[in-house]
Amino acid sequence: MNVLVFVIAIVGMVLSFVTFWILLLRKDRGKVSVEAGSQYSLDELSTMAQSLTERIDILESILDAEVPDWRANNEQS
């Protein structure tokens, strides 16, 4: 009888340990890790977006000059 109680206690401890680790790992999945050097302020992101928009406009103007019908050839419907 003592062996049965010992086995039940061991199984209970193992199951609680496994449950704890599963819950712990599930909580870590939702977190997004951001490196210290990669945090930007809203103003910096806005400036980057504006800069990228200007670069796209410049590239499109170059394509318009070099290949006039590139828009018609690359339309995505």
Order of alpha helices (4+ residues) and beta strands (2+ residues): alpha-alpha-alpha
